[in-house]
Amino acid sequence: MKKARDILIRSQLFGGLSKEHITEIEKIAVGKHYNKGDIIFYDGDEGVGFYLVAAGSISVYKLSPDGKEQIFHIVKEGETIGAVPVFSGKSFPANARALSQTHLLFFDRKKFIELITGKPDLTMNILALLSARLREFTIQVENLSLKEIPGRLASYLLYLSQEQGNKDLIKLNISKVQLANLLGTGPESLSRAFGNMKNKKLIEEKGADIRLINRDLLEELAERGKDSR
């Protein structure tokens, strides 16, 4: 199992901080372990602290009145969950569930705020993280409201490529059902979108591995938001 210090150094939020700051942060980190399917927090729970994913992955989602699940984020190793409500003093605005055996580091809100007072470099990291999260929400709202399913899928595949090092061979890191929820559609519509992309030689698919064959047309589809007729 990775040591807390190594996790902090490689994390999105704390990466680049001095050894002294990492040591201080490590002292208030509390390790927590969850099994696949365990709930980390519920929509409306008090934002008493935030979490850093040390291993595993987390689904952040909302439930509609009829019980339909809409995924907002898949949070992976090195990323945080719960930071926005913690720093705004609000309750958690969504649910969080472990997608696998998961190890988290928990940071109590009061202890963390006391720790960062007077540390501008750490504060800037937090502002950058919150700005990035706001941008992700903005992009998702745009995708769900303005783009048809093929455009949403193309956008997500290009996002994965960028996240995985601008590679043409990418790995789908969630199930097709979870991806459908993330894109605001159903499994059948997603399957048709994948089929159309393969028929048009935009991608090749083998299990969780997807090869982007024609990146230019994928970018055009993501920008346009829908298939040309």
Backbone torsions as a table, in degrees:
resi	resn	phi	psi	omega
1	MET	NA	138.8	-178.5
2	LYS	-68.9	144.6	176.7
3	LYS	-74.7	149.7	-178.8
4	ALA	-56.5	-40.0	-177.8
5	ARG	-61.3	-43.3	179.3
6	ASP	-64.8	-37.5	178.9
7	ILE	-64.4	-44.3	-179.3
8	LEU	-62.9	-44.3	-177.4
9	ILE	-61.8	-35.0	-176.4
10	ARG	-93.3	1.6	-173.5
11	SER	-80.7	160.2	178.7
12	GLN	-63.8	-39.1	-173.7
13	LEU	-82.9	-40.1	-172.2
14	PHE	-104.0	-6.8	-179.5
15	GLY	-58.7	135.4	178.3
16	GLY	93.4	-6.9	178.1
17	LEU	-76.1	161.8	-179.6
18	SER	-68.9	160.9	178.0
19	LYS	-60.4	-35.7	-179.8
20	GLU	-63.7	-44.1	179.1
21	HIS	-66.4	-40.6	178.6
22	ILE	-60.2	-41.6	179.3
23	THR	-62.1	-42.2	179.2
24	GLU	-64.4	-42.9	-178.6
25	ILE	-67.1	-39.5	-179.9
26	GLU	-58.9	-33.3	-177.0
27	LYS	-66.4	-26.9	-178.3
28	ILE	-103.3	1.8	179.6
29	ALA	-79.0	132.7	179.5
30	VAL	-117.3	120.8	-179.8
31	GLY	-74.4	136.5	177.0
32	LYS	-135.8	142.2	-177.1
33	HIS	-122.9	139.2	-177.7
34	TYR	-134.3	146.4	173.4
35	ASN	-88.7	162.5	177.1
36	LYS	-55.2	128.7	179.0
37	GLY	94.1	-12.0	179.0
38	ASP	-68.1	142.8	177.3
39	ILE	-86.4	128.6	177.8
40	ILE	-83.1	-47.7	172.9
41	PHE	-157.0	160.1	-179.3
42	TYR	-105.4	154.3	172.3
43	ASP	-54.4	123.6	179.4
44	GLY	99.3	-13.7	176.0
45	ASP	-63.4	148.5	179.8
46	GLU	-64.8	135.6	-179.8
47	GLY	-79.6	75.7	-175.1
48	VAL	-82.6	-10.9	-179.4
49	GLY	-179.2	174.2	178.5
50	PHE	-125.6	171.2	-172.2
51	TYR	-126.8	146.7	171.5
52	LEU	-116.1	128.7	-178.8
53	VAL	-79.1	113.0	178.0
54	ALA	-87.0	-34.2	177.5
55	ALA	-159.4	145.6	-179.1
56	GLY	96.8	-161.7	-179.8
57	SER	-152.1	154.5	-175.4
58	ILE	-127.7	138.3	172.9
59	SER	-99.8	125.3	175.1
60	VAL	-104.8	121.5	-169.7
61	TYR	-149.1	163.4	173.9
62	LYS	-120.1	156.6	174.8
63	LEU	-114.3	132.3	175.9
64	SER	-76.8	166.8	179.1
65	PRO	-56.0	-28.3	179.7
66	ASP	-92.3	9.0	174.7
67	GLY	90.4	3.5	179.6
68	LYS	-74.8	136.1	-176.6
69	GLU	-93.5	131.6	174.0
70	GLN	-120.3	113.0	180.0
71	ILE	-80.8	132.9	176.4
72	PHE	-98.3	-41.6	-177.6
73	HIS	-145.0	149.3	163.2
74	ILE	-111.5	111.2	-173.6
75	VAL	-97.4	125.2	-173.8
76	LYS	-113.1	179.2	-177.6
77	GLU	-51.8	132.2	178.8
78	GLY	91.5	-7.6	-179.4
79	GLU	-104.3	165.7	-176.7
80	THR	-113.3	156.4	171.2
81	ILE	-132.4	142.7	175.3
82	GLY	89.0	5.0	-176.3
83	ALA	-69.6	-40.4	-175.5
84	VAL	-60.5	-54.8	179.9
85	PRO	-64.9	-30.9	179.8
86	VAL	-62.8	-45.1	-176.1
87	PHE	-83.5	-13.9	175.7
88	SER	-96.3	-6.3	-179.6
89	GLY	74.9	21.7	-177.2
90	LYS	-106.4	175.3	174.6
91	SER	-82.6	164.5	177.8
92	PHE	-65.3	129.7	-176.2
93	PRO	-89.2	4.3	-177.6
94	ALA	-155.8	174.9	176.1
95	ASN	-93.9	155.6	175.0
96	ALA	-134.3	130.5	-175.9
97	ARG	-134.4	139.1	178.2
98	ALA	-71.3	130.5	178.2
99	LEU	-92.4	-8.1	-179.3
100	SER	-160.5	-179.0	170.0
101	GLN	-57.0	122.8	-168.8
102	THR	-131.8	137.2	175.3
103	HIS	-115.9	123.6	-179.8
104	LEU	-119.9	152.9	167.7
105	LEU	-107.2	125.5	-178.2
106	PHE	-102.8	137.9	179.0
107	PHE	-122.9	115.6	177.8
108	ASP	-63.6	134.8	-175.3
109	ARG	-57.5	-50.9	-175.9
110	LYS	-63.3	-44.5	-179.4
111	LYS	-64.6	-38.3	-177.0
112	PHE	-71.1	-42.0	179.3
113	ILE	-63.1	-39.7	175.6
114	GLU	-60.9	-39.5	-176.9
115	LEU	-67.8	-40.7	-173.6
116	ILE	-84.5	-10.6	179.4
117	THR	-59.0	123.4	-179.7
118	GLY	84.5	12.8	179.0
119	LYS	-120.3	85.2	-174.0
120	PRO	-62.2	-33.0	-178.8
121	ASP	-67.4	-39.8	177.1
122	LEU	-69.1	-39.6	177.9
123	THR	-61.0	-39.5	178.5
124	MET	-65.3	-37.8	176.3
125	ASN	-60.7	-41.2	179.8
126	ILE	-65.7	-43.2	178.4
127	LEU	-61.8	-40.5	178.8
128	ALA	-63.7	-40.8	179.0
129	LEU	-63.6	-46.3	-179.0
130	LEU	-65.5	-36.1	177.3
131	SER	-65.9	-40.8	178.4
132	ALA	-64.4	-40.4	179.1
133	ARG	-64.8	-39.5	177.0
134	LEU	-62.5	-41.1	179.1
135	ARG	-63.5	-40.3	178.3
136	GLU	-60.9	-43.8	178.8
137	PHE	-63.4	-40.9	-179.9
138	THR	-62.0	-44.5	179.3
139	ILE	-64.1	-41.0	-178.9
140	GLN	-65.7	-42.1	177.8
141	VAL	-61.4	-42.4	178.8
142	GLU	-62.4	-44.4	-179.5
143	ASN	-62.1	-45.3	-175.2
144	LEU	-72.5	-31.1	-174.5
145	SER	-94.2	-29.3	-172.3
146	LEU	-111.5	-19.5	-174.4
147	LYS	-110.3	145.8	172.6
148	GLU	-79.7	172.1	-173.0
149	ILE	-55.5	-45.5	179.4
150	PRO	-58.8	-39.4	179.2
151	GLY	-67.0	-39.0	177.8
152	ARG	-64.0	-43.1	-179.3
153	LEU	-66.0	-43.1	178.7
154	ALA	-60.7	-42.6	178.7
155	SER	-60.7	-41.9	-177.7
156	TYR	-69.6	-40.5	179.5
157	LEU	-63.8	-40.1	177.6
158	LEU	-67.8	-36.1	176.1
159	TYR	-62.9	-43.9	178.1
160	LEU	-62.0	-40.9	179.0
161	SER	-59.2	-45.0	179.1
162	GLN	-64.9	-43.0	-179.0
163	GLU	-63.7	-34.2	-176.6
164	GLN	-95.4	16.9	174.0
165	GLY	99.1	29.9	-179.9
166	ASN	54.4	41.2	179.4
167	LYS	-89.6	152.5	174.9
168	ASP	-86.7	-21.5	173.9
169	LEU	-103.1	110.7	-176.1
170	ILE	-118.0	162.8	179.1
171	LYS	-116.4	126.7	176.7
172	LEU	-74.1	116.5	-170.5
173	ASN	-95.4	7.2	175.0
174	ILE	-137.1	166.2	-179.9
175	SER	-73.4	163.9	178.8
176	LYS	-64.0	-35.1	177.8
177	VAL	-64.5	-43.7	178.4
178	GLN	-65.8	-38.3	178.4
179	LEU	-64.5	-41.2	177.5
180	ALA	-59.5	-44.3	177.7
181	ASN	-62.0	-42.1	-179.3
182	LEU	-62.3	-37.1	-178.0
183	LEU	-89.8	1.2	176.5
184	GLY	71.9	39.5	-179.8
185	THR	-143.0	-173.9	178.0
186	GLY	-105.2	162.9	-178.9
187	PRO	-57.0	-37.4	-178.9
188	GLU	-67.2	-43.7	178.6
189	SER	-64.6	-38.5	178.2
190	LEU	-65.5	-41.4	179.4
191	SER	-61.5	-40.3	177.9
192	ARG	-64.8	-39.6	179.7
193	ALA	-64.2	-42.5	176.1
194	PHE	-62.3	-43.0	-179.5
195	GLY	-61.8	-42.8	178.7
196	ASN	-63.3	-40.5	179.1
197	MET	-64.0	-39.8	179.1
198	LYS	-68.8	-41.0	179.1
199	ASN	-62.8	-33.2	-179.7
200	LYS	-88.5	7.0	177.8
201	LYS	60.8	33.9	174.8
202	LEU	-86.4	-32.9	-179.4
203	ILE	-141.9	162.3	165.9
204	GLU	-122.1	146.5	-175.2
205	GLU	-132.5	131.7	175.5
206	LYS	-141.8	98.3	-176.2
207	GLY	65.1	-128.0	179.5
208	ALA	-85.2	-6.4	-179.5
209	ASP	-90.4	131.0	179.9
210	ILE	-128.6	126.2	177.5
211	ARG	-101.9	127.1	177.1
212	LEU	-85.5	108.5	-175.2
213	ILE	-85.2	-41.9	-177.6
214	ASN	-126.0	86.8	-176.6
215	ARG	-64.7	-36.4	-178.3
216	ASP	-60.9	-45.6	179.8
217	LEU	-70.1	-32.6	175.4
218	LEU	-64.6	-42.3	178.1
219	GLU	-64.4	-38.5	177.5
220	GLU	-64.7	-41.9	179.0
221	LEU	-65.0	-41.7	178.7
222	ALA	-64.2	-39.1	-179.0
223	GLU	-72.0	-42.7	-178.1
224	ARG	-72.4	-34.4	176.2
225	GLY	90.9	-6.5	179.3
226	LYS	-157.0	159.8	177.9
227	ASP	-69.1	144.5	171.5
228	SER	-74.7	144.0	-176.8
229	ARG	-90.5	NA	NA
